[in-house]
Amino acid sequence: MGWPMTYPRFPTLATSAPVWLIGSIILLAMMIVIQLTH
């Protein structure tokens, strides 16, 4: 049912891929810093 609505979002999802990639790297770095400080 929601396929016609999700199809146009695929190009925007592909262009925003570096955004969540950088976000996951920052989150991973924060977890490492927390473990090192503790």
N, C-alpha and C positions, 0 to 999 in steps of 0.2 A: 504493500500500500504506500509506503513512504519512499519507494525507489525513485520516482520522478523528482522528488524534492532533494534527495541525497546526491543524485548524479551531478548537478551543477556545483556541488560543494567539493568534489574531488580535486579540481584544479587549485582551489584555494587551500585545501588540505596539503597538497603537494608543495605549494609555495610557502606555507607556514611550517613545513617540516623542520627547517633549521631553528625555528623558534622553540619548539618543544625539545629539540636535540640539545640546544644551549641550556635550556631550563633543566633538563635531566643531568647535564654535566655539572651545573651549579649546585643542584641538589646533592649530587654524589660528592662534590668537593666539600659541601657543608657537613655532610655526614662524616667524612674523613677528618675534618677539622675538629668536630665534636668528639670523635673517638680519640684523637691525639691529645686534646686538652683534658680529657678525663683519664 
